[in-house]
Amino acid sequence: MAIKVLLVDDHTVVLRGLRFFLRMQRDIEVIGEALNGIDAIRMSETLKPDVVVMDLMLPQMNGIEATRHIRQHLPDTKVLVLTSYFDKDHVVPAIQAGANGYLMKDIMPDELVQAIVGVHQGQVQLHPGVTEQLMSHLACRPQPEDNEPNLESLTHREKEVLRLISLGKSNKEIAADIHITEKTVKTHVSNLLGKLGMSARTQAAIFAVKKGLAE
């Protein structure tokens, strides 16, 4: 079944280019286009896309606020940020809003397709510069100890799943690696996110890297 994709960008030329290329992909179906954050939310609620490719600089409502709303109200819909900005003032709020990936607009078309497929499968897709910004943010602004997510609250299996998430593995790949079902993986992911007080596996992946689980 094709991955249903909603495109969100306030530049019609960008939308036209994305639509033209993605519609040539057998496994992707472009089901709609939005020019602002409000329309992105409305169309997401109506069309139920699998992946929203989201610009950040949008009129009426920016992409960060739209991402937060979509991720809170449509948890099965993934949001892949595609923007020209990767400074911490954009990167950190987008990840905190629940974005499942953050890529730059200079990405190669084939890489964008791979990223869409990846986030749909549950993988974290981050531009290298974005990862550096996130790690710098964590290093410079550590959370107060009382509010630090407690890694020890996780079971051994949940820690194992978290480590594999930090390596960019999908639920299917995690299931194969540790010989459990995808449904069980989803349960572990849901439980560990709840224990860590996080809303997206992107946040969990960055936390795991910070704690050295990805080594």
C-alpha positions in Angstrom: 0.0 0.0 0.0 1.3 3.4 -1.0 2.4 5.9 1.7 -0.1 8.8 1.8 1.8 12.1 1.9 0.6 15.6 2.6 2.9 18.4 1.4 3.0 21.7 3.3 4.9 24.7 2.0 4.0 28.3 1.3 5.9 28.4 -2.0 3.8 26.9 -4.9 7.0 26.3 -6.9 8.4 24.1 -4.2 5.1 22.3 -3.9 4.9 21.7 -7.6 8.5 20.3 -7.7 7.8 18.0 -4.8 4.5 16.8 -6.2 6.0 16.2 -9.6 8.9 14.0 -8.3 6.9 12.2 -5.5 4.1 11.2 -7.9 6.6 9.3 -9.9 7.3 7.0 -6.9 5.4 3.8 -6.8 5.3 3.6 -3.0 4.2 7.2 -2.4 0.8 8.9 -3.0 0.5 12.7 -2.7 -3.0 13.1 -1.3 -2.9 16.9 -0.7 -1.0 20.2 -0.5 -1.3 23.0 2.1 0.1 26.5 1.9 -0.1 27.4 5.6 -0.1 25.8 9.1 -3.9 26.0 9.6 -4.6 24.3 6.3 -2.0 21.7 7.2 -3.9 20.8 10.4 -7.3 20.9 8.7 -6.2 18.7 5.8 -4.4 16.3 8.1 -7.5 15.8 10.2 -9.6 15.2 7.0 -7.2 13.2 4.9 -5.3 11.3 7.6 -1.9 11.2 5.8 0.8 8.7 6.9 3.5 11.4 6.5 3.3 15.2 6.5 6.3 16.9 4.8 6.3 20.2 6.7 8.0 23.5 6.0 8.5 25.6 9.1 8.2 29.2 7.8 4.5 29.3 7.1 1.8 32.1 7.2 -1.1 32.1 9.6 0.4 29.3 11.8 4.1 28.3 11.6 5.2 24.7 11.0 6.3 24.1 14.6 2.8 24.8 16.0 1.2 22.8 13.2 3.5 19.9 13.9 2.7 20.0 17.6 -1.1 20.0 16.9 -0.8 17.1 14.4 1.4 15.0 16.6 -0.9 15.5 19.6 -4.1 14.8 17.8 -3.1 12.4 15.1 -0.4 10.2 16.7 -0.3 7.8 13.8 0.7 10.6 11.4 4.4 11.3 11.1 5.8 14.7 10.5 9.0 15.2 8.4 10.3 18.7 8.6 11.8 20.0 5.3 13.2 23.5 5.7 16.1 25.8 4.9 16.9 26.4 8.6 18.8 24.3 11.0 19.7 26.7 13.8 18.8 25.8 17.3 15.9 28.3 17.4 14.2 26.1 14.8 15.6 22.7 15.4 15.0 22.3 19.1 11.3 23.6 19.1 10.5 21.4 16.1 11.8 18.2 17.8 10.1 19.2 21.1 6.9 19.6 19.1 7.2 15.9 18.1 8.7 16.0 14.6 9.8 12.6 13.5 12.5 13.9 11.2 14.3 17.2 10.3 15.9 17.6 6.9 17.2 20.4 4.8 15.8 21.5 1.4 19.1 20.8 -0.3 18.5 17.1 0.2 18.7 14.9 -2.9 15.3 13.8 -4.2 16.1 10.1 -3.7 17.2 10.8 -0.2 13.8 12.5 0.5 12.0 9.4 -0.7 14.1 7.3 1.6 13.4 9.7 4.5 9.6 9.5 3.9 9.7 5.8 3.9 11.9 5.8 6.9 9.7 8.0 9.1 6.7 6.0 8.0 8.4 2.9 9.3 9.2 4.5 12.6 12.8 5.6 11.9 14.3 8.9 13.0 15.5 11.0 10.1 17.9 13.9 11.0 20.2 16.0 8.9 23.8 15.7 10.4 23.8 19.4 11.2 20.5 19.0 13.1 22.0 16.3 15.3 24.9 18.6 16.1 22.5 21.4 17.1 20.5 19.0 19.4 23.6 17.6 21.1 24.9 21.1 21.6 21.6 22.2 23.1 21.6 19.2 25.5 25.2 19.9 26.5 24.7 23.6 27.1 21.3 23.5 28.7 21.1 20.3 30.8 17.8 19.7 32.4 17.5 20.2 36.2 18.2 17.0 38.0 14.7 16.7 39.4 13.3 16.8 35.9 15.9 14.6 34.2 14.2 11.5 32.6 15.1 8.5 34.6 16.8 5.8 32.5 16.6 3.4 35.4 12.8 3.5 35.3 13.0 1.4 32.1 13.1 -2.4 32.0 16.0 -4.2 30.4 13.9 -4.8 27.3 12.8 -1.2 27.0 16.4 0.0 27.3 17.3 -2.5 24.5 14.5 -1.1 22.3 15.6 2.5 23.1 19.1 1.7 22.0 17.9 0.3 18.7 15.7 3.4 18.2 18.8 5.6 18.7 20.4 3.6 15.9 17.6 4.7 13.5 15.9 1.2 13.3 12.3 0.8 12.5 9.8 -1.2 14.6 10.1 -4.0 12.0 13.9 -4.1 12.2 13.8 -3.9 16.0 11.4 -6.9 16.1 13.7 -8.9 13.9 16.8 -8.0 15.9 15.5 -9.0 19.3 13.0 -11.7 18.1 9.7 -10.3 19.2 6.6 -9.1 17.3 6.1 -5.6 15.9 3.1 -5.3 18.1 5.3 -5.9 21.2 7.8 -3.4 19.9 5.1 -0.8 19.7 4.1 -1.5 23.2 7.6 -1.2 24.5 8.0 2.1 22.6 4.8 3.5 24.0 5.8 2.4 27.5 9.3 3.9 27.4 8.1 7.2 25.9 5.6 7.4 28.8 8.2 6.7 31.4 10.6 9.2 29.9 7.9 11.9 29.6 8.4 12.2 25.9 6.0 12.5 23.0 8.1 11.3 20.1 10.8 8.7 19.4 13.0 11.4 18.0 13.3 12.9 21.5 14.0 9.4 22.9 16.7 8.8 20.3 18.5 12.0 21.2 18.2 11.1 24.9 19.6 7.7 24.2 22.6 9.2 22.4 23.2 11.6 25.3 23.2 8.6 27.7 25.6 6.6 25.6 23.2 3.9 24.7 24.0 4.2 21.0 27.7 3.4 21.5 
